[in-house]
Amino acid sequence: MTDLAGKILAGDPRSLARAATLVENRSTAAESLLKELFFHTGSATVLGITGAPGAGKSTLTDQLVHEFRREGKAVGVLAVDPTSPYTGGAVLGDRIRMLGHHADPGVFIRSMATRGHLGGLAAATTDMALLLDAAGKEIVLIETVGVGQDEVEVAKLADVTVVVLVPGMGDDVQAIKAGILEIADIFVINKADQPDADRLERELLALESLSTRPDGWVPPIIRTVATQGQGISETRFAIRSFLARTDAKARAAANWTLRLREMLRERLIEQFATIDFQAAAEEVAARRSDPYTITDGWIKQLRD
């Protein structure tokens, strides 16, 4: 075992931060490291916190960290943010939003830039979650960037998906549009002290009555005012209840089915990094070739 892997397993925060940089930069050393660490993972519970921008996801995440720390849990937070057009880094900073945890050795927080990756999750998020798992974090919270329709990608990674909505922002329409009803294990109506909270809850209940999940779970609707710490313990109870009634092995297998498909898709794209897609597109647009022949040719190259 390499020295870096050993230090990560021992919970060394500096080594964890160094490895996180390797993973986020998609370096060749990161894959070798993750291969070493993988068989030491599988203990962490991964929570996805998703919802539209402005819903209060960061504040809710911050409050949940406090809740888990009171229980003595080691916590990792991955805050997936938009990419800066100037630096390529995360636009929003976790140190700004979660300063209360900066001196807590039991909390590791990392802001990650999406770097153009759709779905509200950075491409390296799966690997980062595994890294935190190997480092002994019992809870890994992933807060998405909140990009709307594509944010459902968090469901491929999380053991529990918490969808945060707020009154008066058209979230009822967004819930249908984004497919959130299908991926939500728990609904949180944040800023529930605002007008229209009752209406939003009624609409969510109406939507839930129209469909039945295969596992029979009916996502609870929790009201919170995260800025005041209201509803946080109720949210924690809902998370615990969901985990208690689901088969952990079946859930893990289902999640890995989705993750492996995504990993294969990314690897295939990497294999075709040298292809001139623009030139191929011009051929298709000019009707000098068809897209089926071109893609078949690429697959033949891969086989050869």
N, C-alpha and C positions, 0 to 999 in steps of 0.2 A: 504494500500500500504506500502511496506517495505521502510525503510529509504534509502537503496541503489537505489531502483527504482526511488524514488522521486528525489534524487540527480542527477541521470542520465537524467531524464526528464528536470531538471533545467539546464542541460548542464555542470555539474561539471566535469572537465577533470580527476581529480584523481579518482573519482568514476567510470568514463567510463573506465579508464585504468584497474582498479581493476576488473570490470565486464568482460572486454575483456580477462583477464587472466582466469577467471572462465570458460568462453565460450570456449576458445581455449583448455583448459585442460579437457573439456567435463565433468565438475563436475555436481553433482546432483543439486547443488544450481543454476546452470546456467539455467536449464530448467524452474524452478519455476520463476526465474527472467524474462526470455523471455516471459513466459505466461502473466506475469503482464504487460510487456511493449508492447506486440504485437499490441494491439488496439490503441496504440499511434504511430504506424508506417504507412507507405503508402505515405508519402510526398516526400521522397528522390528520386532522379533520380540516378539509378545505371549504371555506365559506365564500360564496360569490355574492358581492353586493353590487347590484346593478340598478339602472334606472336613468331617467332623463337628466340632462344637466340642470343644476339648480334644485334638485330634489332633496339635497342635504345628505348625500351619500357619505361624504367625508366626515361630517359631524357624527352621523350614526356609527360609522366605522370607529371613530375615536372613542365614542361612548362604549361600544362593544369591547374594545381593547381594555378599557377600565374594568368592565364587568368580568372579563376572563382573567385579568390580573388579580382581581379580588378572590378568584377561585384558585389562584396559584398556578395558572396555566402559563407556559411559555408561548409567546405569540409572535408571529411574523406577519407583516403587512406588505402587500404588493399594491401600490397605488399606480394604476395605469393612466398616464396622462397624455394629452396631445403633444405632438412633436414641435419643438421650436424650429421655425424656418431658418434660423441663424446658426444655432449651435447643434441641432439634431438631438438635443436632450429634451427632458420633460419640461413642459411649460410651467405646470403647477408644481410646487415643491412640498414634499411631505413634511419637511422641517418647519414650514410656515403653518401647515394645518394641524400638526400633531406635536407641537413643541412640548406638551406636557409629558411626553414619553421619552424625551431625548436622553435622559439620565438613567432610564430604567434598563438594566442589563437583561431583563427578561423579555424585552420587546426589540425586534429588529424591523425597521421600516425602510422600504426601498421604493423610490419613485421610478417608474419605467416609462420611457417614451414609446408610443405606438409605432413610430418610424414608418408611418404610412400603412401599417397593417390594419385591415378592416376587421370589424367585429368587436371593437372596443378593448381588445386584448393585444398586448405586444406579442410578437412571434415567439419570444423566449419565455413566456409566462409559465408554460407547463414545466419547463426545465427549472425555472426559478422556484416554483412551488416544491419540486422534488428536492432542490438544494436546501430549502428551509426545513423540510421534513427530515432530511438526513442530519441537519444541525440540531435536531431535538425540539423543534417548535411543534407544540401539540395542536395549536390552532394556527391556520394560515388564512388570513382574510385577503381576498382579492377584490379591490374596488375598481370597477371599470370606468373608462373615460366617459361613458354615457353618450353614445353616438346614435341612439335611436334604434332603427330597424335591425342593425347588425349586431347589437349588443347581446343577442341570444347566445353568442358563442361561449359565454361564460359557463353555460350549462354543460359543456363538454368537459369542463375541468373541475367543477365544484361538487362536493358531496351534498351541499345544501345551497340553493340559490334563493337569495332574498331580493325581491324586487321592491324598490322604493318609489313611491308615488306621492305627489302632493296635490292638494286641492287647487282648482283654478288654473291649471296649466295644460288642460286638454289631455291629461294622462289617461282618461278613459278611452279616448280614441287611440292614443298611442299604444295602450295595452293590447288592443285588437291588432293594430297595424304591425307591431313588432313581434307578434307571436309570444308576448310575455306571459299570456295566460297558460301556455303550454309548458313554459320552463320554470315558472315560479313555484317554489315549494312553500314560500311564505310571502305574503304581501305586507308591506309596511306603509301605512299612510302617515308620512311625516308632516310636520307643521300642522298637526291635527287641530290646533287651536284656531286655525283660520276658517273663514266661511267656506261652505260647500264640502266640508269633510264628510258630512252625513250623505250628501248626494253621491260623492265618489265611492263611499262604502256600499251604498245601495247598488250602484252600477257594477261594482266588482262582484257582489253577490249574485246579481242577475247574470253576469257573464259566466260565473262558476256553475250556475244552474243549467247552462246550455251544454255543458260537456262533462264527461266523466273520465278521470285519469285511469290508466290501466292498473295502477297500484291501489286505486281506491282512496287515495289521500285527497282530502279537501284542504287546499292551502288556507290556513287561518289568516285573518286580516287584523293586524295589530296597529293600533294608533300610537304614535309617538310625537313628542316634541323634543327632538334630540338636543337642541340647544339648552334645554332645561333638565335633561336626563330622564324625562318622562317616557315610560313605555319600554325602557331598555331591558329591564328584568323580564318583562313579558315577552319581548323578542327572544331573549335567551331561552326562556322556557319553551317557546315554539320550536326553536332550533333543536333543543334537547328532545322534544317530543317526536319530531320528525325522524331524528337519527335512531331513536329507540324502537320505532315501529318498522324500520326498513332493514332489509337484509344487506349487511355491509359488504359481503362478498359479491352478491349479485349486483349491487350498486357500483362497486369498484370495477367489475367486469364490463358493465354497461358503459361506464365512463371511459374505460380504456379502449373499448371498441370505437368510440368517437375520436378519442385522442390519436389512436394509431392510424386511423384514416387521414386525419389532419397531418400527422407527421409524415406519412407516405406522400401526401400531396405536396408538402413542402420539399421533401427530398427529390421528388420528380422535377419540380421546378428548378431546383438547384442543379440537377443533372443537365438541364437544358439552358444553362446560363449563357452559353455562347451563341445561342440561336438568335438570328436577326429577325425578331418578331415584326418589326416595321416593314422590312422587305417582303416578308411572307404576307403581311396584311395588304400591301400594295398589289401583290400578285392576285390575291383573292378579290380585292375590290375592283380590279381591272378585268376580272373574269378570265385571266390567263391561266388560272388554276382554281381548283375547288378546295375548300377547307378540309374535306375528308381525306383527300389524297395527301395533303400536306401533313396533317396530324398523323396519318398512318406511316408516313415516311419518318417522322420524328420517333415514333414508337419502334420502328424497325432499326433505327440507329441505336436506340437504347438496348435492344436485344442483341445486336451485333457487337 
